[in-house]
Amino acid sequence: MSGTNRTPSSGQARPVVAVLGTGTMGEAMARNIAAAGVGLRAWNRNRAAAEPLVDAGAAVCDTPAEACQGADIVLTALSNEKVVADVMDQARDGLGGHTVWVQTCTVSPDGSRRLAELATRLNVAYVEAPLLGTKEPAVAGTLTILAASPPAGG
């Protein structure tokens, strides 16, 4: 799978997003991504939790690396820093040099630094993006996201 898909009607490239973690928040965000016409690949530790996303048009994958193959954006919606780091290590072989990693778990300042260092080792752009909200705004597509990233090239 290439990093972009061509939509037949417009001929314009569209990104592919891999969502790693399809629990309450991840599933809702994934559904909104798919509804926007964006290519979607999904992975969850318990595959059964990701399977309902097939109806939304997602390709459900067996491993984080498989989900990330060809993805322009990797969105992690996981429970804590350790799980995020472990899953991104598992995704390593599927990441491309153009990949942007959007990490939505709330972590400590030290945890944020560790995850940013991991992103550097993985050769991906890192966006820390903790979420403000619960299931309802996630489903409605109205979450508040506090996004921050190092400057490009820095």
N, C-alpha and C positions, 0 to 999 in steps of 0.2 A: 504494500500500500504506500503510495507516495504521500508526502507531507501536505499536499493540497488536493482537493477534488475540483473538477470542473462541473459547474451546474449547467445543465443543458440549456436552460432558458436564457441565461445571461452570458455564459462563457467566462464569467469572472471566477477567479480562484476563491475558494473558501477554505478557512483553516480547518484543521482536524484537532479536536480536543480529546485527550485521554483523562478520564476521571478515575482516580485511584481512591477507592473508598466510597461505597454506595449505601451508606447508612442513611439516617434521617436527612441530614443536610446534603450529603453527596448525591443521593438519588434525586432530591428536589432540584438541585442545581443542574444535574445531568439532564433531567427532563426539559428544563428551560433552555438549555444549550441546544438540545435536539429540536425543540419547537422553533428555535430561531433559524433552523436550516443549516446548522453547523455540523460537520462530520463528527461523530462521537464514538469513542472506544471506551469501554468500561471494564474495571476489574474490582473485585472485592475478595477479601480472604475467604469468605463464605460465598461461593459462586451463586448459590440460590438467591442471595440478596441482590445480585446484579441482574439476574435473568429477566425480571419484569421490564428492564430497560430495552429489551429486544423489541417490544411493542412500540417503543418510541423511536426505533431506528438505530439503536446502538449495536455495535459489534461487541459482544461480551467475550472477554479474553481470559485465558487460564493463568497467565502470569503478569506481573507488572511490566516486565520487559516487552512482552507481546503487545500489551495495551499501548505502550509508548512508541512502538515502531511506527514511524511516519507521522507522529503527532507533532504539531507546531507548539501546542500548549499542553502542559501536564498540570492538572489541578489535583492536589492532594486534599482529601477531606477525611482525615484520620484522627484518631483519639488523642494522641500525645506525641511529644517530640521523638521518643524512642521508636515508636511505631512508624512515624513519618520517615525517620532516618533509615530504618530497616527496609521499608518498602522501596525507598528511592535507591538504596544499594541494590535491591533485587531488580530494579528497573534499568540499571546502568547500561546493559547491552542494547536496550531499545531506544536510548536517547540519542538524538542527533545534535550536532554543534549549533543548530539554529533554535533549539528548544527553549521555550520559556516555561519555567516552573513557578506555578502560583500555589503557594502553601497557605492553607486557610486555618490551620490549627492555632489556637492561642498558646503561645509558649513564653517562657521567661526571656529577659534580655540575653542572658547567657545562651539559652536554647536557640534564640534567633541567630546569634553569632555562629553557633555550631552548625546550624542548618545552612547559613550563608556560605560557610567554609566548605560544607559538603557540596553545595551547588558549584562552587569553584572547581572542586576536584572532579565533579561530574561534567564540567564544561558546559553548563547551562546557565541561562540568565535566571536570576532569582527574584521573585516578588513575594514579599511577606504580605499576606492579605487576610488577617483575622476577621472573622464575621461577627456582626452585631445582629442578633435576631434569633428566632426560633423556627420551628418547622413551618408555621403559617407564613411568615414573610418569605421563607425559602421557596415554598410552593408557589406563592404569588409572584415571585421574581422581584421582590422589593427589599432584599437584604441590604444592609449597610455594610460595606467592605472598606476596611482601613488599609489601603495598599501603600507599600513603600518598597523601594528598590534602590540598590546602589546606582550611581550614574552609569550610563552606557560606557563600556570600555574601562570601567573603574572597579 
